[in-house]
Structures are given as C-alpha cells and as structure tokens.
Amino acid sequence: MRAYRAAYDGRRFHGFQRQPDVPTVSDTLLAALRELDVLADEADAPPGYAAAGRTDAGVSAVAQTVAFDAPDWLTPRAFDSELPPDVRVWAVAEAPPDFHATHDATCREYVYHLHAPTESVDDERATAALDALRGEHDFHNLTPDDDGTVRDLDGEIDRDGDYLVVRVRAGGFARQLVRRLVALLDEIARGERDLGTVDRVLAAEPLPGPAGVPAAPAEPLVLADVTYPDLNFERDPEAAASAREIFRERRVRHATRARVAEDLVAGVGSESAE
C-alpha cells in the first residue's frame, strides 16, 4: 500500500469524486493508472483505493492524498507521465496494508482566499465571528448534509493585501461547510449580518429560507494539508520541481489575464471610451 500526494488546479473539474460524463480529478487519476497498466481494464479502481477528501467542483488542492496497492516502480514521476498538467503527483509514502486515506486522516486544513478590501470589511468582526465558530459545534446550518455535521473546528484569519486568508482545520468537513462558513464571515465582516448570527447558525433549529447561509464561490478554496501521523511522505524532487514550474506558468497566464481585465475596467470607465 502506498499513499500519494496530489496537487491540482480544480477549476475545470466537477469535483474530486467520480461522476458520469464530466471530468473529475479521481477519473483523471484512475485513467492515468489504466494507461500505466496499474489498473486492469475490467477494474474500476486498484485494491484499497481511497482518497482523503471529496473536494467540490472548482476547488483546488495542494495535498490531496490517494492510497492503493501500488507497484514498486510507480513513483510520482511515473504517475505524472500520464497525467494532464493541471494534476501533479509530487510525494509518496509507504503505508500499512490496512491503511485508508479517508478514515486514517486526523486533520484536514482548508485555505480560502477571500477578496475583502479593507475599505469594504471590518477585519476584527471577521476574526470575532471565526472565534465564535471555533470549537466543537453542530454545523448543520452550514451544510446540506444530514449527518457528520458535528465538528471540532480551529482556524485563523490573516490579512494579505486586498484578501483575507481564512485557514480552518478539523478532523473532517461536511459538504460545503468551509464555503458557507466563509460566506458567513464575509457577511458579518461587511456588516450585512450581526455577530449574533453565529449563535443562530449554531442553534439546534434549522435556519429558515432567507436566513440560510449560501456557499461562497468554490475557486478560491484550496485543500492545503491532510495529516497522517504515522506516514512519512517523501517528496520526489523532479516531480515537485515539475509541478512548481507548471503551476508557476499557470499563475503567470492568469496574472496576465487579470491585467487585461484591469485595462477593460479602466477603459470602460474612462471618458475616452465613450
């Protein structure tokens, strides 16, 4: 049994979990294993195959973890040889035969990059709201799930230019929990809800219709880390270097597009464009 760390840009994927007729990260990983003859034609997945988490559509990851019975020659570099550029395997760990990537994770960390210029939000209100959400609570009002909603949450918020970087940790997360939590923090920081909303969200009664909290957009969310105390991941230097270069190039392309968008905003707003 081996566990592999995978990083991916989630924007073109319809989440991690396999789905018919749409691209997913899991389907991409399994297709690579089939091309490498690790996965038999008639098999859906290798023996023991499991992943650390089922990220939603558009969510990216640094440390998604998949584990399965793998041949000795399947290094991260070999894995990457059949993967598209937006999915990179960069580290590997030997795991015991009964290891399960989902159940054996003790902590998962997500990071959300919330666009929140200082003139629009109150950082102290955002921090106070997160402080009120920390600890063990039933987060049933922040997820569509009916079970697995009690979580012991920790986290912090840091200011980075026009962004609030919201970092949260727990043993696991119900569906959309992080994105709805961020949306709640954002609304409180903007003064659209009061701090007392946190108490109402954590109350036993379901929030009715308009009082419910919608999910924040998925693209700013990253699965940043998954903790397995008994595993020692070894970074593959060549695979990691290749991943950094690929994602660096993607960053430059998107930064360039952002500059073009700035020209469009400025041009539409200028008198010379009339």
GUFI-362680 format. One line per field, with one value per residue: residue in one letter; z, x, y of N, C-alpha, C in turn. Coordinates in steps of 0.02 Angstrom, whole numbers, plus 32768, in hexadecimal, padded with zeros to 4 digits. Example, Ala and Ser with C-alpha at 12.3 -4.5 7.8 and 13.67 -1.06 7.14 Angstrom:
! residues 2
type	(a,s)
n.up	(8186,8162)
n.east	(8294,8282)
n.north	(7EE4,7F90)
ca.up	(8186,8165)
ca.east	(8267,82AC)
ca.north	(7F1F,7FCB)
c.up	(8186,818A)
c.east	(8294,8285)
c.north	(7F5B,8002)
***
This chain:
! residues 274
type	(m,r,a,y,r,a,a,y,d,g,r,r,f,h,g,f,q,r,q,p,d,v,p,t,v,s,d,t,l,l,a,a,l,r,e,l,d,v,l,a,d,e,a,d,a,p,p,g,y,a,a,a,g,r,t,d,a,g,v,s,a,v,a,q,t,v,a,f,d,a,p,d,w,l,t,p,r,a,f,d,s,e,l,p,p,d,v,r,v,w,a,v,a,e,a,p,p,d,f,h,a,t,h,d,a,t,c,r,e,y,v,y,h,l,h,a,p,t,e,s,v,d,d,e,r,a,t,a,a,l,d,a,l,r,g,e,h,d,f,h,n,l,t,p,d,d,d,g,t,v,r,d,l,d,g,e,i,d,r,d,g,d,y,l,v,v,r,v,r,a,g,g,f,a,r,q,l,v,r,r,l,v,a,l,l,d,e,i,a,r,g,e,r,d,l,g,t,v,d,r,v,l,a,a,e,p,l,p,g,p,a,g,v,p,a,a,p,a,e,p,l,v,l,a,d,v,t,y,p,d,l,n,f,e,r,d,p,e,a,a,a,s,a,r,e,i,f,r,e,r,r,v,r,h,a,t,r,a,r,v,a,e,d,l,v,a,g,v,g,s,e,s,a,e)
n.up	(8000,7FD5,7FEE,7F9A,7F7D,7F2F,7ECA,7E87,7E0D,7E20,7DCC,7D4E,7D6A,7D9F,7E29,7EA0,7EB1,7E52,7DC1,7D49,7C9F,7CB0,7CCE,7D54,7DE3,7E1D,7DB7,7D5A,7D98,7DA1,7D1B,7CF2,7D39,7CF9,7C79,7C99,7CB2,7D34,7D61,7D3F,7CA9,7CC2,7D40,7DB8,7E11,7E63,7EDC,7F82,7F6A,7F99,7FC8,8018,8022,7FDE,7F78,7F43,7EA5,7E49,7EB3,7EEC,7F11,7F7A,7FC3,7FAE,7FCE,7F94,7FA4,7F86,7F55,7F0F,7E8B,7EA2,7E4A,7E2E,7E38,7E6A,7DFA,7D92,7D9A,7D79,7CF2,7CA6,7CC3,7CB2,7CA2,7D09,7D77,7DEE,7E34,7EC1,7F31,7F9A,8009,8068,80A1,8120,8107,8128,811B,8105,80A1,80B8,8138,8191,819C,8208,8210,81AC,8145,8105,8096,8074,7FFF,8013,7FC1,8001,8014,807F,808E,8081,80DF,818C,81E1,8265,828B,8239,826E,82F1,82D7,82A4,8314,8367,8327,8337,8384,83C3,836D,832F,828A,8237,81F7,8198,812F,80AF,80D8,813A,819F,81FD,8222,8296,82CD,82FF,82FC,82C7,82A7,824D,8218,81A1,8165,80BF,8058,7FEC,8014,8085,80D4,80FA,8166,8192,81FD,821E,8253,81ED,8168,8147,80B2,8054,80C5,80E6,8084,809D,811E,8107,80B9,811A,8175,811F,8108,8189,81A1,8145,817A,815B,81A1,8251,82DF,8331,82DB,82D1,8344,8326,82B5,82EC,833B,836A,831C,8272,81F8,81AC,8100,80BA,8122,811F,80F9,8068,7FFB,7FE9,7F53,7EFB,7EC2,7F07,7F6C,7FBF,7FDE,8053,80A9,80EA,8174,81A8,8227,822D,81B6,8146,80D5,803F,7FDD,7F2F,7EDA,7E4F,7E1E,7E72,7E50,7DCA,7DDA,7E1F,7DBB,7D55,7D95,7DB4,7D35,7D11,7D6F,7D43,7CC7,7CEF,7D3D,7CDB,7C8F,7CEE,7CEF,7C71,7C85,7CE0,7C8B,7C3D,7C9B,7CBF,7C43,7C1C,7C7E,7C60,7C18,7B96,7B5C,7B35)
n.east	(802B,801A,8021,7FF9,8020,7FC3,7FB8,7F49,7EFC,7E60,7DFF,7DCA,7D8E,7D06,7D01,7D4E,7D20,7CEC,7C86,7C05,7C22,7C5C,7CF4,7D5B,7DC9,7DEC,7DC7,7E26,7EA0,7E8E,7E82,7F05,7F49,7F14,7F4A,7FCD,7FCE,7FB7,7F39,7EC4,7E66,7DE1,7DCA,7D8B,7DD4,7E76,7EA6,7E78,7E69,7E52,7E2A,7E5F,7DFE,7D64,7D68,7D0A,7CBE,7D2B,7D7F,7E28,7EC4,7F51,7F83,7F35,7F14,7F2D,7F1D,7F51,7F6A,8001,807A,812D,8178,812C,8146,8131,815A,8149,80BE,8094,80B3,8048,7FE6,7F80,7FB9,7F7D,7F6D,7FD4,803E,80A5,80E7,8106,80DA,8100,8085,8028,7FDB,7F51,7F2F,7EC9,7E9F,7E3A,7DFE,7E69,7EA0,7EC9,7EBB,7E80,7EA6,7E6B,7E7A,7E3C,7E34,7DFD,7DBB,7DC2,7DCA,7E13,7DC5,7D47,7D26,7D23,7DA7,7DB5,7D34,7D23,7D84,7D53,7CDC,7D0B,7D4F,7CE2,7CAE,7D0A,7D3F,7CE0,7C4D,7BA5,7B92,7B23,7AD6,7B28,7B3F,7B05,7AFD,7AB8,7AEE,7B88,7BA6,7BD5,7C63,7D0C,7D52,7DDB,7E3F,7E7B,7E88,7EDB,7F19,7F3E,7F6C,7EED,7EA4,7E56,7E99,7E58,7E6C,7E45,7E31,7E0B,7DD7,7D8D,7D1E,7C78,7C11,7C26,7C3E,7CB0,7CAA,7C2D,7C40,7CA4,7C5A,7C00,7C59,7C85,7C0F,7BF4,7C68,7C56,7BEE,7B6F,7B2F,7B14,7B7F,7B3B,7B00,7B4F,7B33,7AAF,7AC2,7B05,7AA7,7A2B,79B8,7985,79B9,7946,7915,793E,7996,79F7,7AA2,7AFA,7B6F,7C17,7C75,7CCB,7D4D,7DB4,7DDC,7E48,7E84,7EF4,7F44,7F56,7F57,7FB4,7FE9,803E,807E,8106,8126,8181,81CA,81CF,8252,8260,81DD,819B,81DE,81B8,812E,8129,815B,80FB,8085,80B1,80BD,8036,8006,8042,8003,7F7E,7F8D,7FB1,7F3B,7EEB,7F21,7EFC,7E72,7E6E,7E8F,7E1B,7DBA,7DE9,7DE5,7D5C,7D2B,7D5F,7D58,7D87,7D62,7CE3)
n.north	(7FC4,806E,811E,81B2,825C,82D9,8369,83E1,844C,847C,84B4,848A,8415,83AD,839C,8328,82A3,8212,8223,820A,8234,82B4,8311,82DE,82E4,8269,820D,8233,8210,8185,8162,817C,8119,80AA,80B8,80A2,801E,7FF6,7FEC,7F76,7F50,7F29,7F55,7FCA,8017,8015,7F95,7FBE,8047,80EE,8197,8231,8297,82D9,834E,83DD,8411,8478,8492,8499,8440,8422,83BA,8347,829C,81FA,814B,80A3,7FF6,7FEE,7FD7,7FC2,800F,807F,8118,81C6,8210,81B3,81A1,8223,8226,81FF,8257,82ED,839A,83E7,8397,8355,82DD,82D8,82A6,8216,818F,80FE,808E,8035,7F91,7F97,801B,80AC,8130,818C,8172,816D,81EA,826E,82F6,837A,8403,8499,8524,85C3,8644,86D9,875F,87F9,8891,890F,8982,8954,88F4,88BF,888A,8861,883C,87CD,8777,8769,8726,86AC,867F,8665,85F8,8597,84FC,846D,844E,843E,8448,844C,84AB,84DE,848B,8418,8396,830F,82C5,82AD,832E,8367,83B2,83D4,8467,84CC,855F,85F2,869F,8700,879C,87C5,8832,8861,87F6,8784,86FE,866C,85EB,854A,84BC,8411,836B,8338,8370,839E,83A1,8435,847E,84CF,8533,856E,8599,85FA,8654,8680,86C1,8726,8770,879E,87E9,884D,8891,8869,8808,87ED,87CA,8774,871B,86AB,8660,863D,85EF,8584,854D,84D2,84D3,84CD,8546,85B2,85C4,865C,867A,861F,85ED,860A,85B3,85E9,8617,8592,8590,85DC,8586,8512,8471,845F,8410,836A,8304,8279,8224,81B2,81A2,81BF,822E,8235,82AB,82B1,82EA,8311,8306,8361,83D8,83E3,83F2,846D,84C3,84B5,84E3,8563,859C,859A,85F4,866B,867B,8690,8702,875B,875E,879B,881B,8847,8849,88B2,891D,891C,893F,89BF,89FE,89FC,8A4D,8AC8,8B6E,8B77,8B02,8B0F)
ca.up	(8000,7FD2,7FEE,7F6D,7F82,7EEE,7EC6,7E49,7E01,7E1B,7DA9,7D16,7D81,7DC2,7E6A,7EA2,7EAC,7E0F,7DAA,7D01,7C68,7CBE,7CE7,7D9C,7DF3,7E27,7D75,7D3A,7DB7,7D90,7CD4,7CEE,7D51,7CC5,7C44,7CB3,7CBF,7D7B,7D68,7D0B,7C81,7CDE,7D85,7DC1,7E38,7E80,7F20,7FB9,7F54,7FBE,7FC8,8057,8023,7F9F,7F6C,7F17,7E63,7E4A,7EEC,7EDD,7F48,7F7D,7FE4,7FA9,7FD8,7F7E,7FB8,7F69,7F4B,7ED4,7E7E,7EBB,7E18,7E23,7E5A,7E55,7DB5,7D65,7D9D,7D54,7CAA,7C85,7CDE,7C92,7CC9,7D44,7DAE,7DF7,7E6F,7ED1,7F6B,7FA6,8049,8073,80D1,8135,80DC,8138,8119,80DF,809A,80D4,817F,81BA,81A1,8249,8209,8168,8146,80C8,8094,8046,7FF0,800F,7FAB,8034,801E,80C2,8090,807C,8115,81CE,81F0,82AA,828C,821B,829F,8329,82C0,82A1,8359,8381,8305,834A,83B5,83AB,8363,82FA,8254,8209,81D0,8167,8100,809C,80F4,8173,81D4,81FB,8225,82D3,82BF,832C,82CC,82DB,826D,8255,81DE,8198,8131,808B,8026,7FE6,8023,80C5,80CB,812E,816C,81C2,8207,8243,8240,81AD,8159,8122,8071,8050,8107,80E5,805A,80BF,8156,80ED,80A6,8158,818B,80F2,8114,81CA,819A,811D,819F,8141,81D8,8290,82FD,834E,82AA,82DF,8374,8304,8288,8313,8362,8354,82EB,822E,81E2,8177,80C0,80B1,8158,8112,80E1,8029,7FF7,7FC4,7F16,7F09,7EA7,7F36,7FA2,7FB4,8010,805D,80CB,810A,81A4,81B8,8255,8227,8173,8137,808D,8020,7FA2,7EF3,7EC6,7E09,7E17,7E94,7E28,7D8F,7DF0,7E2D,7D7C,7D33,7DB7,7DAD,7CF2,7D13,7D96,7D18,7C95,7D0E,7D50,7C9D,7C80,7D1E,7CD9,7C39,7CA2,7CFD,7C54,7C29,7CCF,7CB9,7C03,7C1E,7CAB,7C4B,7BE8,7B53,7B40,7B21)
ca.east	(8000,803E,7FF9,8016,8008,7FB3,7FA3,7F24,7ED5,7E1F,7DCD,7DA8,7D73,7CC6,7D0F,7D7D,7CFE,7CDA,7C43,7BFF,7C1E,7C7E,7D37,7D67,7E0F,7DF3,7DC7,7E66,7ED3,7E82,7E93,7F4E,7F5C,7F03,7F7C,800C,7FC2,7FAE,7EF3,7EAC,7E2F,7D9F,7DC6,7D78,7E09,7EA5,7E94,7E84,7E68,7E2B,7E46,7E57,7DC3,7D40,7D62,7CD3,7CD0,7D4F,7DAE,7E6B,7EE4,7F99,7F96,7F06,7F39,7F0D,7F45,7F3B,7FA0,8025,80BA,8168,8193,8100,815D,810B,816C,8127,8077,808A,80BF,8007,7FB6,7F81,7FE1,7F5C,7F6D,801A,8050,80E7,8105,80ED,80EB,80EE,804F,8019,7FA9,7F0D,7F28,7E91,7EAE,7E03,7DF0,7EA5,7EB5,7EB7,7EAC,7E7F,7EAB,7E57,7E89,7E11,7E4E,7DC1,7DC7,7DA1,7DF2,7E0A,7D91,7D06,7D18,7D41,7DCD,7DA9,7CF4,7D2E,7DA9,7D26,7CAD,7D2E,7D5B,7CA4,7CA1,7D3D,7D2A,7CB3,7C09,7B7D,7B91,7AEF,7ABD,7B5B,7B4B,7AC8,7B00,7A8D,7B16,7BCE,7BA7,7BF7,7CAB,7D36,7D70,7E0D,7E52,7E8E,7E81,7F13,7F11,7F71,7F57,7EA5,7E86,7E58,7EAA,7E35,7E89,7E1E,7E47,7DE0,7DE2,7D6B,7CF0,7C3C,7C0E,7C1D,7C45,7CE2,7C92,7BF6,7C5F,7CC5,7C25,7BE7,7C8C,7C85,7BD3,7BFC,7C9D,7C3B,7BB7,7B2F,7B12,7B33,7BA4,7B0B,7AEE,7B74,7B0C,7A74,7ADA,7B1A,7A6E,7A0F,7983,799C,79AC,7914,7920,796D,79C7,7A2C,7AE2,7B0F,7BB6,7C43,7C8F,7CF9,7D90,7DE7,7DE6,7E7E,7E94,7F3B,7F6B,7F34,7F88,7FB6,8021,806A,809B,813E,8126,81C0,81C1,81F4,826E,8252,8195,818A,81F8,818D,80EE,8132,8163,80BB,8057,80CC,80A9,7FEE,7FFE,8054,7FCE,7F42,7F9D,7FAE,7EF4,7ED2,7F37,7ED0,7E32,7E76,7E89,7DD5,7D97,7DFE,7DCE,7D14,7D1C,7D7E,7D32,7DA0,7D43,7C9D)
ca.north	(8000,80AD,815B,81E4,82A1,82F5,83AF,83ED,8488,845D,84DC,8469,83D6,83AC,837F,82EF,8262,81FC,8231,81FA,8265,82F3,8305,82E3,82D5,8221,81ED,8243,81E7,813F,815B,8178,80D6,807A,80BF,8087,7FD7,7FE9,7FDE,7F47,7F6C,7F1B,7F6E,8011,8037,7FE5,7F7E,7FED,808D,811F,81DA,8256,82C0,82E3,8396,83F1,842B,84B7,8497,8480,841D,841B,837C,830F,825E,81BD,8111,8064,7FC6,8007,7FB6,7FE6,803D,80B8,8154,8201,8222,8184,81B3,8262,821D,81F5,8288,832F,83CB,8404,8366,8340,82B6,82F4,8285,81D2,8171,80B9,808A,7FF1,7F71,7FA9,8063,80C8,8177,81B5,8167,8174,8230,828A,833E,8397,844C,84BD,856C,85E8,8687,8702,87A4,8822,88CF,892B,89B4,8932,88C5,88CA,884D,884B,8819,878B,874E,875B,86F4,866C,866A,8649,85B9,8566,84CB,8438,8466,841E,8479,8435,84E3,84F3,8453,83F4,8353,8301,82A7,82C2,8377,837C,83B7,83FC,8495,84FD,8586,8637,86CB,872E,87CD,87C4,8863,8866,87B5,8762,86B7,8647,85A8,8523,8477,83E3,8327,8330,83A5,838D,83C2,847D,849E,8504,856A,8591,85BC,8636,8683,869E,86F0,875F,8799,87C0,881A,8885,88B0,8852,87E1,87FD,8792,8746,86E9,866E,8639,8621,85BB,854A,8535,8492,84DD,84DD,858A,85B3,85E5,8694,867E,85EF,8608,85EC,85A2,8616,85F7,855A,8596,85F4,8556,84E3,843E,8470,83DD,8332,82E9,8232,8222,8178,819E,81EC,823B,8249,82D4,829F,832C,8322,8310,83A0,840F,83E8,840E,84B4,84E7,84B5,8510,85A6,85B4,85A7,8632,86A4,8684,86AC,8746,8783,8769,87CB,885D,8858,885B,88F5,894C,8920,8966,8A05,8A1A,8A06,8A84,8B08,8B96,8B6B,8AC6,8B1F)
c.up	(8000,7FD2,7FC5,7F7B,7F3B,7EF6,7E85,7E49,7DF2,7DEE,7D70,7D2B,7DA5,7E05,7E66,7E92,7E65,7E00,7D60,7CD6,7C77,7CDA,7D32,7DA9,7DFB,7DE5,7D52,7D56,7DA2,7D46,7CCB,7D04,7D1E,7C8C,7C59,7CC3,7D09,7D89,7D2E,7CE8,7CA1,7D24,7D86,7DE4,7E51,7EC4,7F54,7FA8,7F7E,7FBC,8009,805A,7FDE,7F93,7F39,7ED4,7E6A,7E81,7ED8,7F1A,7F40,7F95,7FE5,7FAD,7FC0,7F8F,7F98,7F66,7F0A,7ECA,7E94,7E8A,7E0F,7E50,7E47,7E0D,7D83,7D62,7D71,7D09,7C84,7C9E,7CB6,7CBE,7D07,7D7D,7DB4,7E38,7E82,7F0E,7F76,7FEB,8049,80AB,80E4,810A,80E9,8137,80EE,80DD,80B7,8120,81AC,81BF,81E3,8245,81BF,816E,8103,80CF,8060,803E,7FE1,7FFA,7FD8,8041,8061,80C6,808E,80B8,8156,81E2,8236,82B0,826F,824C,82DA,8316,82BD,82E7,8377,8362,8317,8381,8398,83A9,8331,82C4,8221,81DF,819C,8137,80EC,80B8,8130,81AC,81CC,8202,8265,82C7,82F3,8301,82EC,829D,827F,8213,81DC,815F,8100,8053,8026,7FFA,806D,80B7,8107,812E,81A3,81C2,822F,822E,81FD,81A5,8133,80E0,8078,8092,8105,80BD,807A,80FC,813F,80D8,80E4,8173,8160,80FF,8156,81C4,8173,8140,8186,8173,8218,82AD,831D,831D,82B7,8310,8354,82D5,82AF,833E,8343,831C,82A6,821D,81AA,813A,80BB,80E7,814E,80F5,80A0,8029,7FD0,7F85,7F26,7EF6,7ED8,7F6D,7F8F,7FEE,801C,807D,80E6,8135,81AF,81E6,8249,81E2,816B,80EC,8075,7FE0,7F69,7ED6,7E7E,7DFF,7E37,7E6C,7DE9,7DA2,7DFD,7DEC,7D57,7D53,7DB6,7D6A,7CF0,7D39,7D6A,7CE5,7CB3,7D26,7D14,7C89,7CAF,7D0A,7C9E,7C53,7CC2,7CC6,7C3D,7C5B,7CC7,7C7A,7C01,7C4A,7C95,7C18,7BA0,7B33,7B28,7AD8)
c.east	(802C,800C,801E,7FF6,7FFD,7F9E,7F7D,7F02,7E8E,7DED,7DA9,7D86,7D30,7CCE,7D40,7D5A,7CE9,7C91,7C3F,7BFE,7C3C,7CC3,7D3C,7DB0,7E1A,7DF4,7E0A,7E9E,7ECB,7E91,7EDF,7F66,7F4B,7F36,7FBF,8007,7FC2,7F67,7EDD,7E6F,7DEB,7D95,7DB2,7DAF,7E39,7E8E,7EA6,7E7E,7E39,7E4F,7E37,7E16,7DA4,7D36,7D2B,7CED,7CF1,7D81,7DF1,7E89,7F30,7FAB,7F5D,7F2E,7F0F,7F3A,7F27,7F77,7FC3,8066,80F5,8180,8169,8115,812F,811B,814A,80DC,806A,8090,807D,7FD2,7FB8,7FA6,7FBF,7F52,7FB4,8020,8098,8108,80E3,8102,80D7,80BA,8042,7FE0,7F61,7F01,7EEC,7E98,7E78,7E01,7E2D,7EBF,7E9C,7EA6,7EAF,7E7F,7E98,7E69,7E5C,7E2D,7E12,7DD4,7D9F,7DCB,7DE1,7DD3,7D4B,7CF4,7D3A,7D64,7DBF,7D67,7CFB,7D51,7D7D,7CF4,7CCE,7D3C,7D1D,7C93,7CD3,7D24,7CFB,7C6B,7BE6,7B72,7B5B,7AD2,7AEE,7B6C,7B09,7AC7,7AD2,7AB3,7B5F,7BD6,7BC8,7C42,7CCD,7D63,7DA4,7E20,7E67,7E85,7EBD,7F04,7F4C,7F5A,7F0C,7E80,7E89,7E64,7E8D,7E4F,7E63,7E35,7E13,7DF1,7DC3,7D39,7CB4,7C3C,7C00,7C28,7C76,7CC7,7C58,7C10,7C80,7C90,7C08,7C19,7C8C,7C4A,7BD8,7C31,7C86,7C01,7B73,7B0A,7B35,7B55,7B76,7AF4,7B12,7B4E,7ACF,7A88,7AEA,7AE1,7A52,79DC,79A1,798C,7979,792D,7954,79A2,7A00,7A6A,7AF5,7B5A,7BDC,7C5D,7CC6,7D41,7DC4,7DF9,7E1B,7E82,7EE0,7F63,7F3C,7F67,7F7D,7FF3,8054,808A,80D3,8141,816A,81B1,81EC,8211,825B,8207,8180,81A2,81CD,814B,80F3,8136,8121,808B,8070,80B8,805E,7FE1,800D,801D,7F91,7F4F,7F9B,7F66,7ED5,7EE5,7F0D,7E8C,7E35,7E72,7E40,7DAE,7DA8,7DE3,7D84,7D02,7D37,7D53,7D47,7D80,7CFD,7C9A)
c.north	(803E,80E6,8190,8228,82BC,833E,83B8,8431,8470,847E,84B8,8428,83DF,8388,8346,82AE,8252,820B,821F,8238,82AA,82E5,830E,82D0,828A,81FB,81F8,8218,819E,8132,8156,8133,80A1,807C,80A1,803C,7FC5,7FD3,7FB1,7F64,7F62,7F38,7FB7,8038,8002,7FCE,7FB2,8036,80B7,8161,81FD,827D,82C7,832D,83A4,8409,846F,84BE,8478,845E,8420,83D4,8349,82CE,8223,8183,80D2,8035,7FD7,7FE0,7FE1,801B,807D,80F3,818E,8215,81F4,8193,81F0,8259,8213,8224,82C9,8361,83E6,83D3,834B,8318,82C7,82D4,8242,81BA,8128,80B6,8041,7FD4,7F86,7FF5,8078,8114,81A4,81AF,8174,81BC,824D,82D5,8350,83E2,8469,8506,858C,862F,86B4,8749,87D2,8860,88EF,895F,8995,8908,88DC,888A,8833,8827,87D3,875C,873B,8724,86AF,8652,8649,8606,8583,8538,8498,8452,8438,8453,8468,846D,84FD,84BA,8434,83AD,834C,82E1,82BC,830D,8392,837A,83E3,8428,84C1,8525,85CD,865D,86F9,875D,87C8,87F2,886A,8826,87A5,8718,8692,8600,8583,84DB,8450,839C,8317,8368,838A,83B5,840D,84A1,84D8,8540,8590,85B7,85FD,866A,86A6,86D2,872F,878D,87BF,87F7,8857,88A9,889B,8825,87F6,87BF,875E,8711,86A8,8642,8618,85E9,857B,852D,84F5,849B,84EC,8526,8588,85D9,861C,8699,864D,860F,85E6,85DD,85D7,85F3,85C4,8568,85B0,85C2,8522,84B1,8441,8439,83A7,830F,829E,8228,81EA,8171,81D2,81F6,8253,826F,82B9,82DF,8340,832F,8352,83DC,841A,8407,8458,84DC,84EB,84E6,8558,85C4,85C4,85E8,866F,86B1,86A5,86F4,8775,8791,879C,8812,8875,886E,88A1,892A,8954,894A,89B0,8A24,8A29,8A41,8AC7,8B2C,8B88,8B2E,8AD4,8B33)
***
